[in-house]
Amino acid sequence: YKDIKKIAWITAILWTLLVVLSVLWNIYSEKEQTIARANAVARLAFSRDIEFRKWATSHGGVYVPITEKTRPNPYLDVPEKHAVTEKGTKLTLMNPAYMMRQIYENIGQDSDVRGHITSLMPIRPGNAPDPWEEAALKRFEKGEKEAFDLQKEKDKEFARFMRPFVVTKGCLKCHAKQGYKE
């Protein structure tokens, strides 16, 4: 009877240990999969943004009606910044960065995926990098290709992803004055 009791206790302890290890492994595995999914979503969003930016740059920006929500960009210093349609509608030129900012501001309200453009030499002061972004931008200058990290804010963990935009000829219309080159 004592041997059966001893075997039962050992079996219960081993079984409990096995269950605990299984739970811990599943928690670890789920966290790793979540991080991988976050990275994949960030890469996809960035790729979409790059394609949108290429399209907008290839057109030299886009003219849109001036509204309360879409005011002329005070930081855009290019010829033909404004236009008027045959019917008298006033238009303003939206460069790719301004277009992206408006999209990011709209998406940010309704999505877990947020984005914005930043630089170590921003034209618009509101595009200045936060400390994490500044560190990533400095690493990009040294040849690093991307930054990915997990951070906590207000008890919520989130992923941060960054890649550099490559300066093309179309970018120089607005950014040549900053010393950027193709």
C-alpha positions as CSV (number, residue, x, y, z in Angstrom):
1,Y,0.0,0.0,0.0
2,K,2.9,2.4,0.8
3,D,4.5,1.7,-2.5
4,I,1.3,2.4,-4.4
5,K,0.9,5.7,-2.4
6,K,4.5,6.6,-3.2
7,I,4.1,5.8,-6.9
8,A,0.8,7.9,-7.0
9,W,2.6,10.9,-5.4
10,I,5.5,10.6,-7.8
11,T,3.1,10.3,-10.7
12,A,1.1,13.3,-9.6
13,I,4.2,15.4,-9.1
14,L,5.6,14.4,-12.5
15,W,2.3,15.0,-14.2
16,T,2.0,18.4,-12.6
17,L,5.5,19.2,-13.6
18,L,4.8,18.1,-17.2
19,V,1.6,20.2,-17.3
20,V,3.4,23.3,-15.9
21,L,6.3,22.9,-18.4
22,S,3.7,22.5,-21.2
23,V,1.9,25.7,-20.2
24,L,5.2,27.6,-19.9
25,W,6.3,26.3,-23.4
26,N,2.9,27.3,-24.9
27,I,3.2,30.8,-23.4
28,Y,6.7,31.2,-24.7
29,S,5.7,29.9,-28.1
30,E,2.6,32.1,-28.4
31,K,4.7,35.2,-27.5
32,E,7.3,34.3,-30.2
33,Q,4.6,33.8,-32.7
34,T,2.9,37.1,-31.8
35,I,6.2,38.9,-32.2
36,A,6.8,37.2,-35.6
37,R,3.3,38.3,-36.7
38,A,3.8,41.8,-35.5
39,N,7.1,42.0,-37.5
40,A,5.3,40.6,-40.6
41,V,2.5,43.1,-40.3
42,A,5.0,46.0,-39.9
43,R,7.0,44.8,-42.9
44,L,3.8,44.6,-45.0
45,A,2.6,48.1,-43.9
46,F,6.1,49.5,-44.7
47,S,6.1,47.9,-48.1
48,R,2.7,49.3,-48.8
49,D,3.9,52.8,-47.7
50,I,7.0,52.5,-49.9
51,E,4.8,51.7,-52.9
52,F,2.4,54.5,-52.2
53,R,5.3,56.9,-51.7
54,K,6.9,55.8,-55.0
55,W,3.6,56.4,-56.8
56,A,3.2,59.8,-55.3
57,T,6.8,60.7,-56.0
58,S,6.6,59.6,-59.6
59,H,3.8,62.1,-60.0
60,G,5.6,64.9,-58.2
61,G,2.9,65.0,-55.6
62,V,-0.8,65.4,-56.2
63,Y,-3.0,68.5,-56.3
64,V,-6.0,68.4,-54.0
65,P,-8.7,70.9,-53.1
66,I,-7.9,73.2,-50.1
67,T,-10.2,72.3,-47.2
68,E,-10.2,72.8,-43.5
69,K,-8.6,69.4,-43.1
70,T,-6.1,69.8,-46.0
71,R,-4.4,73.2,-45.7
72,P,-1.4,74.1,-47.9
73,N,1.8,72.6,-46.5
74,P,3.7,75.5,-45.0
75,Y,6.9,73.5,-45.2
76,L,6.7,72.8,-48.9
77,D,8.9,75.3,-50.8
78,V,8.5,74.5,-54.5
79,P,7.3,76.3,-57.6
80,E,3.6,75.7,-58.5
81,K,2.6,74.9,-55.0
82,H,-0.9,76.2,-55.8
83,A,-3.2,75.8,-58.8
84,V,-6.8,76.8,-59.7
85,T,-9.2,74.7,-61.8
86,E,-11.1,76.1,-64.7
87,K,-14.1,76.4,-62.4
88,G,-12.1,78.3,-59.8
89,T,-11.5,75.6,-57.2
90,K,-8.3,76.3,-55.4
91,L,-5.8,73.4,-55.2
92,T,-2.7,72.8,-53.2
93,L,0.2,70.5,-54.0
94,M,0.5,67.6,-51.6
95,N,4.0,66.2,-51.6
96,P,4.4,62.5,-50.7
97,A,5.5,63.2,-47.1
98,Y,2.4,65.4,-46.5
99,M,0.2,62.8,-48.1
100,M,1.7,60.1,-45.9
101,R,1.3,62.2,-42.7
102,Q,-2.4,62.7,-43.4
103,I,-2.9,59.0,-44.1
104,Y,-1.0,58.1,-40.9
105,E,-3.1,60.5,-38.9
106,N,-6.3,59.0,-40.3
107,I,-5.2,55.4,-39.9
108,G,-3.8,56.0,-36.4
109,Q,-7.3,56.6,-35.0
110,D,-8.8,53.3,-36.2
111,S,-5.9,50.9,-36.3
112,D,-3.3,49.1,-34.2
113,V,-0.8,49.8,-37.0
114,R,0.5,53.3,-36.9
115,G,3.3,55.1,-38.7
116,H,4.9,58.4,-39.4
117,I,7.9,59.8,-41.2
118,T,10.9,61.1,-39.3
119,S,14.4,62.3,-39.9
120,L,17.5,63.5,-38.1
121,M,17.0,66.7,-40.3
122,P,13.2,67.1,-40.5
123,I,11.8,70.0,-42.5
124,R,8.7,70.0,-40.3
125,P,9.6,70.2,-36.6
126,G,6.8,67.8,-35.8
127,N,8.6,65.0,-37.7
128,A,11.6,65.1,-35.2
129,P,12.4,61.6,-34.0
130,D,11.8,60.3,-30.5
131,P,14.8,58.8,-28.7
132,W,14.2,55.3,-30.0
133,E,13.8,56.6,-33.6
134,E,16.9,58.8,-33.3
135,A,19.0,55.8,-32.2
136,A,17.6,53.8,-35.1
137,L,18.3,56.6,-37.6
138,K,21.9,56.8,-36.4
139,R,22.3,53.1,-36.8
140,F,20.9,53.4,-40.4
141,E,23.6,55.9,-41.2
142,K,26.1,53.3,-40.2
143,G,24.6,50.7,-42.6
144,E,22.0,48.9,-40.5
145,K,18.9,48.1,-42.6
146,E,16.1,48.0,-40.1
147,A,15.1,48.3,-36.5
148,F,12.6,46.2,-34.6
149,D,11.9,46.3,-30.9
150,L,9.2,45.7,-28.3
151,Q,8.3,48.5,-25.9
152,K,5.8,49.1,-23.2
153,E,3.6,52.2,-22.8
154,K,0.8,52.6,-20.4
155,D,1.0,48.8,-19.5
156,K,0.6,47.9,-23.1
157,E,3.3,46.2,-25.1
158,F,3.8,47.1,-28.7
159,A,6.2,46.5,-31.5
160,R,8.3,49.2,-33.2
161,F,9.6,48.8,-36.7
162,M,11.7,51.2,-38.8
163,R,13.4,51.1,-42.1
164,P,15.1,54.0,-44.0
165,F,13.5,55.5,-47.0
166,V,15.9,55.6,-49.9
167,V,16.3,59.0,-51.5
168,T,15.4,59.0,-55.2
169,K,15.5,61.7,-57.8
170,G,11.9,62.6,-57.2
171,C,12.6,63.2,-53.5
172,L,15.1,65.9,-54.3
173,K,12.4,68.3,-55.5
174,C,11.7,69.0,-51.8
175,H,14.8,67.6,-50.0
176,A,17.8,68.8,-52.1
177,K,18.1,71.9,-49.9
178,Q,18.8,69.6,-46.9
179,G,21.9,68.1,-48.6
180,Y,20.3,64.8,-49.5
181,K,21.6,63.1,-52.6
182,E,20.2,60.3,-54.8
